[in-house]
Structures are given as structure tokens and as C-alpha cells.
Amino acid sequence: MFVRHERDAVPADLAGEEGIRGVELLPLITNKDGARTFAMRLFRLEPAGHTPYHAHPWEHEVFVVRGSGELIGENETLPLEEGSAAYVHPGEKHRFRAGDRGMVFICCVPNPSP
């Protein structure tokens, strides 16, 4: 067992990532910690910051901790606020965009084997 505070997580290097603006990614729990199944990541988006518009073959779940924003898909845009939980289907194109106050969310995805 272990406990990690967000202030102690080392930000991922997002330099060179296309389509991303004002995003800090903090890996909280990964396969490097012995987690074989899921990775838990904390995203901090600056006001109007966004993730790239992308798709991947796995599902993921998101929980908004602070702030607000939108989950943008191919056919709809869904509002997100503190306390919102969102699900993205495998293969579904999506982007997260923060509102005027920014947004912080937890994202859980399958973890590759170590």
C-alpha cells in the first residue's frame, strides 16, 4: 500500500504533443507503482486549456474535482462541472476543454503491463 498526494507527483513531459494547450498531467498511480490493471492520472487544465482531439482503443472514466469545462465529441459537446463523472467509449474521438476557471479532473485508463 501507499498514499501519494498530488503535490508529490512528477508531471509528465507533454512537450511536443500536438493539439494540447495549458495541460499538466500528473501520473498518480501507474504500472511503475505496481498497479497492473489501471492508471490513475490527474489533469490540470488552465482556463481555456484543452487536451488533444483524439481516440484510443480503451475506455476511460473521468471525475471532475475542481472547475468546469466540456467534453467534446464528434456529435455532441457535454458540460462538465465539479462532481461530474464522464465515460468515453473505446474508439470514441474526444477532447476535454476547460472553462473560464480552469478544470482539474481524475482520469482512469487501463495500464499497460510493466
VOFIVO-755423 format. One record per atom (N, C-alpha, C): x, z, y; residue number from 1; residue in one letter; chain; atom name. Coordinates in Angstrom, 3 decimals. Layout:
BEGIN
<atom <X; Z; Y>; NUM; 'a'; 'A'; 'CA'>
...
//
This chain:
BEGIN
<atom <0.847; 0.000; -1.186>; 1; 'm'; 'A'; 'N'>
<atom <0.000; 0.000; 0.000>; 1; 'm'; 'A'; 'CA'>
<atom <0.884; 0.000; 1.237>; 1; 'm'; 'A'; 'C'>
<atom <0.323; -0.501; 2.311>; 2; 'f'; 'A'; 'N'>
<atom <0.980; -0.399; 3.612>; 2; 'f'; 'A'; 'CA'>
<atom <-0.060; -0.615; 4.700>; 2; 'f'; 'A'; 'C'>
<atom <0.310; -0.243; 5.890>; 3; 'v'; 'A'; 'N'>
<atom <-0.522; -0.462; 7.075>; 3; 'v'; 'A'; 'CA'>
<atom <0.365; -1.143; 8.107>; 3; 'v'; 'A'; 'C'>
<atom <-0.161; -2.155; 8.756>; 4; 'r'; 'A'; 'N'>
<atom <0.580; -2.847; 9.813>; 4; 'r'; 'A'; 'CA'>
<atom <-0.328; -2.950; 11.033>; 4; 'r'; 'A'; 'C'>
<atom <0.174; -2.571; 12.166>; 5; 'h'; 'A'; 'N'>
<atom <-0.548; -2.715; 13.428>; 5; 'h'; 'A'; 'CA'>
<atom <-0.220; -4.086; 14.013>; 5; 'h'; 'A'; 'C'>
<atom <-1.153; -4.668; 14.735>; 6; 'e'; 'A'; 'N'>
<atom <-0.924; -5.983; 15.324>; 6; 'e'; 'A'; 'CA'>
<atom <0.302; -6.004; 16.220>; 6; 'e'; 'A'; 'C'>
<atom <0.613; -4.891; 16.887>; 7; 'r'; 'A'; 'N'>
<atom <1.780; -4.862; 17.779>; 7; 'r'; 'A'; 'CA'>
<atom <3.090; -4.988; 17.009>; 7; 'r'; 'A'; 'C'>
<atom <3.070; -4.724; 15.700>; 8; 'd'; 'A'; 'N'>
<atom <4.275; -4.792; 14.881>; 8; 'd'; 'A'; 'CA'>
<atom <4.430; -6.117; 14.140>; 8; 'd'; 'A'; 'C'>
<atom <3.439; -6.980; 14.213>; 9; 'a'; 'A'; 'N'>
<atom <3.504; -8.280; 13.533>; 9; 'a'; 'A'; 'CA'>
<atom <4.385; -9.239; 14.335>; 9; 'a'; 'A'; 'C'>
<atom <5.150; -10.041; 13.639>; 10; 'v'; 'A'; 'N'>
<atom <6.032; -11.026; 14.278>; 10; 'v'; 'A'; 'CA'>
<atom <5.266; -12.339; 14.446>; 10; 'v'; 'A'; 'C'>
<atom <5.119; -12.822; 15.688>; 11; 'p'; 'A'; 'N'>
<atom <4.356; -14.057; 15.911>; 11; 'p'; 'A'; 'CA'>
<atom <4.961; -15.245; 15.162>; 11; 'p'; 'A'; 'C'>
<atom <4.097; -16.102; 14.652>; 12; 'a'; 'A'; 'N'>
<atom <4.541; -17.336; 14.006>; 12; 'a'; 'A'; 'CA'>
<atom <5.044; -18.304; 15.069>; 12; 'a'; 'A'; 'C'>
<atom <5.985; -19.131; 14.692>; 13; 'd'; 'A'; 'N'>
<atom <6.524; -20.134; 15.602>; 13; 'd'; 'A'; 'CA'>
<atom <5.591; -21.344; 15.603>; 13; 'd'; 'A'; 'C'>
<atom <4.893; -21.556; 16.694>; 14; 'l'; 'A'; 'N'>
<atom <3.953; -22.671; 16.803>; 14; 'l'; 'A'; 'CA'>
<atom <4.515; -23.818; 17.635>; 14; 'l'; 'A'; 'C'>
<atom <5.800; -23.726; 17.993>; 15; 'a'; 'A'; 'N'>
<atom <6.429; -24.788; 18.794>; 15; 'a'; 'A'; 'CA'>
<atom <6.327; -26.115; 18.051>; 15; 'a'; 'A'; 'C'>
<atom <5.951; -27.132; 18.763>; 16; 'g'; 'A'; 'N'>
<atom <5.854; -28.458; 18.182>; 16; 'g'; 'A'; 'CA'>
<atom <4.521; -28.762; 17.531>; 16; 'g'; 'A'; 'C'>
<atom <3.627; -27.774; 17.447>; 17; 'e'; 'A'; 'N'>
<atom <2.293; -28.005; 16.873>; 17; 'e'; 'A'; 'CA'>
<atom <1.481; -28.849; 17.861>; 17; 'e'; 'A'; 'C'>
<atom <0.942; -29.946; 17.399>; 18; 'e'; 'A'; 'N'>
<atom <0.138; -30.815; 18.266>; 18; 'e'; 'A'; 'CA'>
<atom <-1.287; -30.286; 18.393>; 18; 'e'; 'A'; 'C'>
<atom <-1.886; -30.484; 19.573>; 19; 'g'; 'A'; 'N'>
<atom <-3.283; -30.156; 19.779>; 19; 'g'; 'A'; 'CA'>
<atom <-3.572; -28.681; 19.933>; 19; 'g'; 'A'; 'C'>
<atom <-2.549; -27.893; 20.211>; 20; 'i'; 'A'; 'N'>
<atom <-2.722; -26.449; 20.335>; 20; 'i'; 'A'; 'CA'>
<atom <-2.340; -26.032; 21.757>; 20; 'i'; 'A'; 'C'>
<atom <-3.103; -25.085; 22.315>; 21; 'r'; 'A'; 'N'>
<atom <-2.789; -24.621; 23.670>; 21; 'r'; 'A'; 'CA'>
<atom <-3.140; -23.155; 23.793>; 21; 'r'; 'A'; 'C'>
<atom <-2.191; -22.359; 24.277>; 22; 'g'; 'A'; 'N'>
<atom <-2.450; -20.957; 24.574>; 22; 'g'; 'A'; 'CA'>
<atom <-2.825; -20.132; 23.362>; 22; 'g'; 'A'; 'C'>
<atom <-2.133; -20.341; 22.238>; 23; 'v'; 'A'; 'N'>
<atom <-2.449; -19.640; 20.994>; 23; 'v'; 'A'; 'CA'>
<atom <-1.238; -18.851; 20.505>; 23; 'v'; 'A'; 'C'>
<atom <-1.472; -17.597; 20.168>; 24; 'e'; 'A'; 'N'>
<atom <-0.470; -16.779; 19.490>; 24; 'e'; 'A'; 'CA'>
<atom <-1.037; -16.428; 18.118>; 24; 'e'; 'A'; 'C'>
<atom <-0.258; -16.677; 17.084>; 25; 'l'; 'A'; 'N'>
<atom <-0.662; -16.410; 15.704>; 25; 'l'; 'A'; 'CA'>
<atom <0.202; -15.294; 15.144>; 25; 'l'; 'A'; 'C'>
<atom <-0.455; -14.195; 14.743>; 26; 'l'; 'A'; 'N'>
<atom <0.238; -13.050; 14.161>; 26; 'l'; 'A'; 'CA'>
<atom <-0.128; -12.931; 12.690>; 26; 'l'; 'A'; 'C'>
<atom <0.800; -13.244; 11.782>; 27; 'p'; 'A'; 'N'>
<atom <0.532; -13.039; 10.360>; 27; 'p'; 'A'; 'CA'>
<atom <0.521; -11.529; 10.077>; 27; 'p'; 'A'; 'C'>
<atom <-0.621; -10.999; 9.704>; 28; 'l'; 'A'; 'N'>
<atom <-0.734; -9.562; 9.451>; 28; 'l'; 'A'; 'CA'>
<atom <-0.402; -9.212; 8.004>; 28; 'l'; 'A'; 'C'>
<atom <-0.951; -9.992; 7.069>; 29; 'i'; 'A'; 'N'>
<atom <-0.693; -9.784; 5.645>; 29; 'i'; 'A'; 'CA'>
<atom <-0.539; -11.161; 5.004>; 29; 'i'; 'A'; 'C'>
<atom <0.597; -11.395; 4.300>; 30; 't'; 'A'; 'N'>
<atom <0.855; -12.693; 3.686>; 30; 't'; 'A'; 'CA'>
<atom <1.450; -12.507; 2.294>; 30; 't'; 'A'; 'C'>
<atom <1.766; -13.618; 1.661>; 31; 'n'; 'A'; 'N'>
<atom <2.409; -13.544; 0.352>; 31; 'n'; 'A'; 'CA'>
<atom <3.769; -12.858; 0.427>; 31; 'n'; 'A'; 'C'>
<atom <4.421; -12.862; 1.581>; 32; 'k'; 'A'; 'N'>
<atom <5.701; -12.152; 1.746>; 32; 'k'; 'A'; 'CA'>
<atom <5.524; -10.644; 1.601>; 32; 'k'; 'A'; 'C'>
<atom <4.300; -10.177; 1.795>; 33; 'd'; 'A'; 'N'>
<atom <3.980; -8.754; 1.642>; 33; 'd'; 'A'; 'CA'>
<atom <3.499; -8.427; 0.238>; 33; 'd'; 'A'; 'C'>
<atom <3.427; -9.441; -0.617>; 34; 'g'; 'A'; 'N'>
<atom <2.933; -9.236; -1.974>; 34; 'g'; 'A'; 'CA'>
<atom <1.478; -9.608; -2.157>; 34; 'g'; 'A'; 'C'>
<atom <0.824; -10.061; -1.098>; 35; 'a'; 'A'; 'N'>
<atom <-0.579; -10.488; -1.197>; 35; 'a'; 'A'; 'CA'>
<atom <-0.616; -11.826; -1.924>; 35; 'a'; 'A'; 'C'>
<atom <-1.170; -11.846; -3.099>; 36; 'r'; 'A'; 'N'>
<atom <-1.170; -13.064; -3.909>; 36; 'r'; 'A'; 'CA'>
<atom <-2.343; -13.990; -3.616>; 36; 'r'; 'A'; 'C'>
<atom <-3.441; -13.447; -3.119>; 37; 't'; 'A'; 'N'>
<atom <-4.658; -14.240; -3.013>; 37; 't'; 'A'; 'CA'>
<atom <-4.978; -14.692; -1.595>; 37; 't'; 'A'; 'C'>
<atom <-4.961; -13.775; -0.630>; 38; 'f'; 'A'; 'N'>
<atom <-5.383; -14.101; 0.735>; 38; 'f'; 'A'; 'CA'>
<atom <-4.325; -13.732; 1.758>; 38; 'f'; 'A'; 'C'>
<atom <-4.320; -14.494; 2.843>; 39; 'a'; 'A'; 'N'>
<atom <-3.531; -14.166; 4.028>; 39; 'a'; 'A'; 'CA'>
<atom <-4.500; -13.742; 5.124>; 39; 'a'; 'A'; 'C'>
<atom <-4.135; -12.687; 5.841>; 40; 'm'; 'A'; 'N'>
<atom <-4.913; -12.249; 6.997>; 40; 'm'; 'A'; 'CA'>
<atom <-4.066; -12.503; 8.233>; 40; 'm'; 'A'; 'C'>
<atom <-4.660; -13.249; 9.169>; 41; 'r'; 'A'; 'N'>
<atom <-3.927; -13.621; 10.372>; 41; 'r'; 'A'; 'CA'>
<atom <-4.749; -13.259; 11.607>; 41; 'r'; 'A'; 'C'>
<atom <-4.064; -12.852; 12.657>; 42; 'l'; 'A'; 'N'>
<atom <-4.718; -12.539; 13.922>; 42; 'l'; 'A'; 'CA'>
<atom <-4.340; -13.624; 14.918>; 42; 'l'; 'A'; 'C'>
<atom <-5.352; -14.246; 15.522>; 43; 'f'; 'A'; 'N'>
<atom <-5.133; -15.264; 16.545>; 43; 'f'; 'A'; 'CA'>
<atom <-5.507; -14.689; 17.902>; 43; 'f'; 'A'; 'C'>
<atom <-4.640; -14.876; 18.871>; 44; 'r'; 'A'; 'N'>
<atom <-4.917; -14.522; 20.261>; 44; 'r'; 'A'; 'CA'>
<atom <-4.923; -15.814; 21.063>; 44; 'r'; 'A'; 'C'>
<atom <-6.064; -16.128; 21.637>; 45; 'l'; 'A'; 'N'>
<atom <-6.197; -17.339; 22.444>; 45; 'l'; 'A'; 'CA'>
<atom <-6.338; -16.948; 23.906>; 45; 'l'; 'A'; 'C'>
<atom <-5.532; -17.557; 24.747>; 46; 'e'; 'A'; 'N'>
<atom <-5.644; -17.354; 26.188>; 46; 'e'; 'A'; 'CA'>
<atom <-6.952; -17.980; 26.669>; 46; 'e'; 'A'; 'C'>
<atom <-7.416; -17.633; 27.869>; 47; 'p'; 'A'; 'N'>
<atom <-8.609; -18.305; 28.398>; 47; 'p'; 'A'; 'CA'>
<atom <-8.456; -19.831; 28.315>; 47; 'p'; 'A'; 'C'>
<atom <-9.460; -20.492; 27.767>; 48; 'a'; 'A'; 'N'>
<atom <-9.494; -21.942; 27.549>; 48; 'a'; 'A'; 'CA'>
<atom <-8.455; -22.417; 26.528>; 48; 'a'; 'A'; 'C'>
<atom <-7.774; -21.506; 25.851>; 49; 'g'; 'A'; 'N'>
<atom <-6.838; -21.892; 24.797>; 49; 'g'; 'A'; 'CA'>
<atom <-7.594; -22.402; 23.585>; 49; 'g'; 'A'; 'C'>
<atom <-6.908; -23.187; 22.750>; 50; 'h'; 'A'; 'N'>
<atom <-7.587; -23.727; 21.569>; 50; 'h'; 'A'; 'CA'>
<atom <-6.604; -24.026; 20.445>; 50; 'h'; 'A'; 'C'>
<atom <-7.144; -23.992; 19.243>; 51; 't'; 'A'; 'N'>
<atom <-6.401; -24.410; 18.064>; 51; 't'; 'A'; 'CA'>
<atom <-6.502; -25.925; 17.960>; 51; 't'; 'A'; 'C'>
<atom <-5.688; -26.554; 17.111>; 52; 'p'; 'A'; 'N'>
<atom <-5.831; -27.999; 16.936>; 52; 'p'; 'A'; 'CA'>
<atom <-7.139; -28.344; 16.232>; 52; 'p'; 'A'; 'C'>
<atom <-7.619; -29.540; 16.453>; 53; 'y'; 'A'; 'N'>
<atom <-8.793; -30.033; 15.732>; 53; 'y'; 'A'; 'CA'>
<atom <-8.272; -30.517; 14.391>; 53; 'y'; 'A'; 'C'>
<atom <-8.673; -29.857; 13.309>; 54; 'h'; 'A'; 'N'>
<atom <-8.062; -30.114; 12.016>; 54; 'h'; 'A'; 'CA'>
<atom <-9.021; -29.798; 10.874>; 54; 'h'; 'A'; 'C'>
<atom <-8.600; -30.164; 9.674>; 55; 'a'; 'A'; 'N'>
<atom <-9.321; -29.823; 8.447>; 55; 'a'; 'A'; 'CA'>
<atom <-8.279; -29.477; 7.398>; 55; 'a'; 'A'; 'C'>
<atom <-8.680; -28.719; 6.405>; 56; 'h'; 'A'; 'N'>
<atom <-7.813; -28.372; 5.287>; 56; 'h'; 'A'; 'CA'>
<atom <-8.678; -28.189; 4.047>; 56; 'h'; 'A'; 'C'>
<atom <-8.073; -28.220; 2.872>; 57; 'p'; 'A'; 'N'>
<atom <-8.865; -28.203; 1.642>; 57; 'p'; 'A'; 'CA'>
<atom <-9.404; -26.836; 1.230>; 57; 'p'; 'A'; 'C'>
<atom <-9.186; -25.813; 2.020>; 58; 'w'; 'A'; 'N'>
<atom <-9.669; -24.481; 1.674>; 58; 'w'; 'A'; 'CA'>
<atom <-10.684; -23.992; 2.707>; 58; 'w'; 'A'; 'C'>
<atom <-11.527; -23.086; 2.282>; 59; 'e'; 'A'; 'N'>
<atom <-12.451; -22.409; 3.193>; 59; 'e'; 'A'; 'CA'>
<atom <-11.686; -21.362; 3.974>; 59; 'e'; 'A'; 'C'>
<atom <-12.274; -20.916; 5.065>; 60; 'h'; 'A'; 'N'>
<atom <-11.763; -19.705; 5.688>; 60; 'h'; 'A'; 'CA'>
<atom <-12.846; -18.993; 6.459>; 60; 'h'; 'A'; 'C'>
<atom <-12.608; -17.712; 6.610>; 61; 'e'; 'A'; 'N'>
<atom <-13.548; -16.832; 7.291>; 61; 'e'; 'A'; 'CA'>
<atom <-12.875; -16.289; 8.550>; 61; 'e'; 'A'; 'C'>
<atom <-13.672; -16.134; 9.600>; 62; 'v'; 'A'; 'N'>
<atom <-13.165; -15.676; 10.886>; 62; 'v'; 'A'; 'CA'>
<atom <-14.063; -14.562; 11.400>; 62; 'v'; 'A'; 'C'>
<atom <-13.449; -13.548; 12.029>; 63; 'f'; 'A'; 'N'>
<atom <-14.199; -12.479; 12.679>; 63; 'f'; 'A'; 'CA'>
<atom <-13.644; -12.305; 14.081>; 63; 'f'; 'A'; 'C'>
<atom <-14.512; -12.393; 15.100>; 64; 'v'; 'A'; 'N'>
<atom <-14.091; -12.268; 16.494>; 64; 'v'; 'A'; 'CA'>
<atom <-14.016; -10.782; 16.862>; 64; 'v'; 'A'; 'C'>
<atom <-12.825; -10.371; 17.251>; 65; 'v'; 'A'; 'N'>
<atom <-12.560; -8.968; 17.588>; 65; 'v'; 'A'; 'CA'>
<atom <-12.805; -8.712; 19.075>; 65; 'v'; 'A'; 'C'>
<atom <-12.312; -9.622; 19.918>; 66; 'r'; 'A'; 'N'>
<atom <-12.446; -9.476; 21.369>; 66; 'r'; 'A'; 'CA'>
<atom <-12.700; -10.837; 21.999>; 66; 'r'; 'A'; 'C'>
<atom <-13.389; -10.821; 23.118>; 67; 'g'; 'A'; 'N'>
<atom <-13.609; -12.040; 23.882>; 67; 'g'; 'A'; 'CA'>
<atom <-14.713; -12.913; 23.315>; 67; 'g'; 'A'; 'C'>
<atom <-14.666; -14.182; 23.699>; 68; 's'; 'A'; 'N'>
<atom <-15.695; -15.132; 23.262>; 68; 's'; 'A'; 'CA'>
<atom <-15.123; -16.535; 23.302>; 68; 's'; 'A'; 'C'>
<atom <-15.890; -17.458; 22.716>; 69; 'g'; 'A'; 'N'>
<atom <-15.462; -18.848; 22.697>; 69; 'g'; 'A'; 'CA'>
<atom <-16.412; -19.690; 21.882>; 69; 'g'; 'A'; 'C'>
<atom <-15.856; -20.726; 21.256>; 70; 'e'; 'A'; 'N'>
<atom <-16.674; -21.667; 20.488>; 70; 'e'; 'A'; 'CA'>
<atom <-15.949; -22.089; 19.220>; 70; 'e'; 'A'; 'C'>
<atom <-16.740; -22.400; 18.209>; 71; 'l'; 'A'; 'N'>
<atom <-16.270; -23.067; 17.001>; 71; 'l'; 'A'; 'CA'>
<atom <-16.790; -24.491; 17.101>; 71; 'l'; 'A'; 'C'>
<atom <-15.892; -25.450; 17.208>; 72; 'i'; 'A'; 'N'>
<atom <-16.253; -26.841; 17.435>; 72; 'i'; 'A'; 'CA'>
<atom <-16.078; -27.623; 16.142>; 72; 'i'; 'A'; 'C'>
<atom <-17.148; -28.253; 15.701>; 73; 'g'; 'A'; 'N'>
<atom <-17.110; -29.089; 14.508>; 73; 'g'; 'A'; 'CA'>
<atom <-17.384; -30.534; 14.871>; 73; 'g'; 'A'; 'C'>
<atom <-17.532; -31.373; 13.857>; 74; 'e'; 'A'; 'N'>
<atom <-17.788; -32.797; 14.107>; 74; 'e'; 'A'; 'CA'>
<atom <-19.165; -33.039; 14.695>; 74; 'e'; 'A'; 'C'>
<atom <-20.152; -32.234; 14.280>; 75; 'n'; 'A'; 'N'>
<atom <-21.531; -32.491; 14.694>; 75; 'n'; 'A'; 'CA'>
<atom <-22.171; -31.382; 15.505>; 75; 'n'; 'A'; 'C'>
<atom <-21.465; -30.280; 15.696>; 76; 'e'; 'A'; 'N'>
<atom <-22.044; -29.179; 16.470>; 76; 'e'; 'A'; 'CA'>
<atom <-20.963; -28.265; 17.011>; 76; 'e'; 'A'; 'C'>
<atom <-21.344; -27.530; 18.044>; 77; 't'; 'A'; 'N'>
<atom <-20.493; -26.508; 18.635>; 77; 't'; 'A'; 'CA'>
<atom <-21.278; -25.208; 18.584>; 77; 't'; 'A'; 'C'>
<atom <-20.659; -24.186; 17.992>; 78; 'l'; 'A'; 'N'>
<atom <-21.328; -22.903; 17.811>; 78; 'l'; 'A'; 'CA'>
<atom <-20.683; -21.838; 18.685>; 78; 'l'; 'A'; 'C'>
<atom <-21.488; -21.012; 19.371>; 79; 'p'; 'A'; 'N'>
<atom <-20.916; -19.959; 20.210>; 79; 'p'; 'A'; 'CA'>
<atom <-20.348; -18.820; 19.362>; 79; 'p'; 'A'; 'C'>
<atom <-19.264; -18.232; 19.854>; 80; 'l'; 'A'; 'N'>
<atom <-18.644; -17.067; 19.229>; 80; 'l'; 'A'; 'CA'>
<atom <-18.537; -15.965; 20.271>; 80; 'l'; 'A'; 'C'>
<atom <-18.797; -14.733; 19.850>; 81; 'e'; 'A'; 'N'>
<atom <-18.646; -13.580; 20.737>; 81; 'e'; 'A'; 'CA'>
<atom <-18.132; -12.410; 19.907>; 81; 'e'; 'A'; 'C'>
<atom <-17.750; -11.341; 20.578>; 82; 'e'; 'A'; 'N'>
<atom <-17.272; -10.157; 19.869>; 82; 'e'; 'A'; 'CA'>
<atom <-18.271; -9.763; 18.792>; 82; 'e'; 'A'; 'C'>
<atom <-17.769; -9.576; 17.583>; 83; 'g'; 'A'; 'N'>
<atom <-18.624; -9.205; 16.472>; 83; 'g'; 'A'; 'CA'>
<atom <-19.142; -10.377; 15.658>; 83; 'g'; 'A'; 'C'>
<atom <-18.893; -11.620; 16.113>; 84; 's'; 'A'; 'N'>
<atom <-19.337; -12.801; 15.360>; 84; 's'; 'A'; 'CA'>
<atom <-18.446; -13.028; 14.146>; 84; 's'; 'A'; 'C'>
<atom <-19.065; -13.440; 13.050>; 85; 'a'; 'A'; 'N'>
<atom <-18.339; -13.893; 11.867>; 85; 'a'; 'A'; 'CA'>
<atom <-18.661; -15.362; 11.678>; 85; 'a'; 'A'; 'C'>
<atom <-17.648; -16.156; 11.332>; 86; 'a'; 'A'; 'N'>
<atom <-17.838; -17.597; 11.153>; 86; 'a'; 'A'; 'CA'>
<atom <-17.225; -18.031; 9.831>; 86; 'a'; 'A'; 'C'>
<atom <-17.827; -19.045; 9.240>; 87; 'y'; 'A'; 'N'>
<atom <-17.345; -19.622; 7.996>; 87; 'y'; 'A'; 'CA'>
<atom <-17.102; -21.107; 8.219>; 87; 'y'; 'A'; 'C'>
<atom <-15.962; -21.608; 7.747>; 88; 'v'; 'A'; 'N'>
<atom <-15.649; -23.029; 7.818>; 88; 'v'; 'A'; 'CA'>
<atom <-15.484; -23.528; 6.386>; 88; 'v'; 'A'; 'C'>
<atom <-16.261; -24.561; 6.031>; 89; 'h'; 'A'; 'N'>
<atom <-16.217; -25.131; 4.683>; 89; 'h'; 'A'; 'CA'>
<atom <-14.887; -25.847; 4.435>; 89; 'h'; 'A'; 'C'>
<atom <-14.457; -25.935; 3.183>; 90; 'p'; 'A'; 'N'>
<atom <-13.275; -26.737; 2.861>; 90; 'p'; 'A'; 'CA'>
<atom <-13.483; -28.184; 3.323>; 90; 'p'; 'A'; 'C'>
<atom <-12.465; -28.754; 3.938>; 91; 'g'; 'A'; 'N'>
<atom <-12.528; -30.140; 4.383>; 91; 'g'; 'A'; 'CA'>
<atom <-13.272; -30.374; 5.686>; 91; 'g'; 'A'; 'C'>
<atom <-13.868; -29.346; 6.264>; 92; 'e'; 'A'; 'N'>
<atom <-14.642; -29.496; 7.498>; 92; 'e'; 'A'; 'CA'>
<atom <-13.713; -29.478; 8.719>; 92; 'e'; 'A'; 'C'>
<atom <-13.792; -30.527; 9.542>; 93; 'k'; 'A'; 'N'>
<atom <-12.973; -30.570; 10.759>; 93; 'k'; 'A'; 'CA'>
<atom <-13.503; -29.538; 11.745>; 93; 'k'; 'A'; 'C'>
<atom <-12.561; -28.843; 12.399>; 94; 'h'; 'A'; 'N'>
<atom <-12.957; -27.766; 13.307>; 94; 'h'; 'A'; 'CA'>
<atom <-11.837; -27.427; 14.284>; 94; 'h'; 'A'; 'C'>
<atom <-12.235; -26.720; 15.317>; 95; 'r'; 'A'; 'N'>
<atom <-11.314; -26.198; 16.337>; 95; 'r'; 'A'; 'CA'>
<atom <-11.954; -24.937; 16.901>; 95; 'r'; 'A'; 'C'>
<atom <-11.132; -23.960; 17.231>; 96; 'f'; 'A'; 'N'>
<atom <-11.586; -22.769; 17.935>; 96; 'f'; 'A'; 'CA'>
<atom <-11.116; -22.876; 19.371>; 96; 'f'; 'A'; 'C'>
<atom <-12.041; -22.626; 20.302>; 97; 'r'; 'A'; 'N'>
<atom <-11.696; -22.673; 21.731>; 97; 'r'; 'A'; 'CA'>
<atom <-12.186; -21.390; 22.391>; 97; 'r'; 'A'; 'C'>
<atom <-11.305; -20.780; 23.165>; 98; 'a'; 'A'; 'N'>
<atom <-11.632; -19.527; 23.855>; 98; 'a'; 'A'; 'CA'>
<atom <-12.399; -19.800; 25.137>; 98; 'a'; 'A'; 'C'>
<atom <-13.185; -18.812; 25.522>; 99; 'g'; 'A'; 'N'>
<atom <-13.905; -18.855; 26.787>; 99; 'g'; 'A'; 'CA'>
<atom <-13.041; -18.347; 27.930>; 99; 'g'; 'A'; 'C'>
<atom <-13.696; -17.965; 29.026>; 100; 'd'; 'A'; 'N'>
<atom <-13.006; -17.553; 30.251>; 100; 'd'; 'A'; 'CA'>
<atom <-12.199; -16.270; 30.104>; 100; 'd'; 'A'; 'C'>
<atom <-12.546; -15.419; 29.146>; 101; 'r'; 'A'; 'N'>
<atom <-11.828; -14.145; 28.966>; 101; 'r'; 'A'; 'CA'>
<atom <-10.810; -14.211; 27.835>; 101; 'r'; 'A'; 'C'>
<atom <-10.697; -15.363; 27.202>; 102; 'g'; 'A'; 'N'>
<atom <-9.840; -15.469; 26.032>; 102; 'g'; 'A'; 'CA'>
<atom <-10.594; -14.990; 24.804>; 102; 'g'; 'A'; 'C'>
<atom <-9.925; -15.034; 23.662>; 103; 'm'; 'A'; 'N'>
<atom <-10.576; -14.630; 22.422>; 103; 'm'; 'A'; 'CA'>
<atom <-9.507; -14.196; 21.422>; 103; 'm'; 'A'; 'C'>
<atom <-9.828; -13.148; 20.677>; 104; 'v'; 'A'; 'N'>
<atom <-8.965; -12.663; 19.604>; 104; 'v'; 'A'; 'CA'>
<atom <-9.805; -12.656; 18.337>; 104; 'v'; 'A'; 'C'>
<atom <-9.286; -13.289; 17.280>; 105; 'f'; 'A'; 'N'>
<atom <-10.037; -13.293; 16.024>; 105; 'f'; 'A'; 'CA'>
<atom <-9.113; -13.128; 14.826>; 105; 'f'; 'A'; 'C'>
<atom <-9.695; -12.605; 13.768>; 106; 'i'; 'A'; 'N'>
<atom <-9.019; -12.480; 12.479>; 106; 'i'; 'A'; 'CA'>
<atom <-9.459; -13.657; 11.627>; 106; 'i'; 'A'; 'C'>
<atom <-8.504; -14.281; 10.960>; 107; 'c'; 'A'; 'N'>
<atom <-8.772; -15.417; 10.093>; 107; 'c'; 'A'; 'CA'>
<atom <-8.194; -15.120; 8.723>; 107; 'c'; 'A'; 'C'>
<atom <-9.009; -15.259; 7.695>; 108; 'c'; 'A'; 'N'>
<atom <-8.550; -15.064; 6.316>; 108; 'c'; 'A'; 'CA'>
<atom <-8.614; -16.399; 5.587>; 108; 'c'; 'A'; 'C'>
<atom <-7.495; -16.743; 4.942>; 109; 'v'; 'A'; 'N'>
<atom <-7.394; -18.006; 4.201>; 109; 'v'; 'A'; 'CA'>
<atom <-6.698; -17.736; 2.876>; 109; 'v'; 'A'; 'C'>
<atom <-6.847; -18.636; 1.917>; 110; 'p'; 'A'; 'N'>
<atom <-6.103; -18.477; 0.669>; 110; 'p'; 'A'; 'CA'>
<atom <-4.598; -18.501; 0.939>; 110; 'p'; 'A'; 'C'>
<atom <-3.899; -17.705; 0.199>; 111; 'n'; 'A'; 'N'>
<atom <-2.457; -17.585; 0.358>; 111; 'n'; 'A'; 'CA'>
<atom <-1.749; -18.430; -0.698>; 111; 'n'; 'A'; 'C'>
<atom <-0.775; -19.251; -0.309>; 112; 'p'; 'A'; 'N'>
<atom <-0.020; -19.963; -1.328>; 112; 'p'; 'A'; 'CA'>
<atom <0.767; -18.965; -2.167>; 112; 'p'; 'A'; 'C'>
<atom <1.032; -19.314; -3.385>; 113; 's'; 'A'; 'N'>
<atom <1.813; -18.425; -4.254>; 113; 's'; 'A'; 'CA'>
<atom <3.224; -18.272; -3.703>; 113; 's'; 'A'; 'C'>
<atom <3.804; -17.080; -3.867>; 114; 'p'; 'A'; 'N'>
<atom <5.180; -16.876; -3.352>; 114; 'p'; 'A'; 'CA'>
<atom <6.196; -17.707; -4.113>; 114; 'p'; 'A'; 'C'>
//
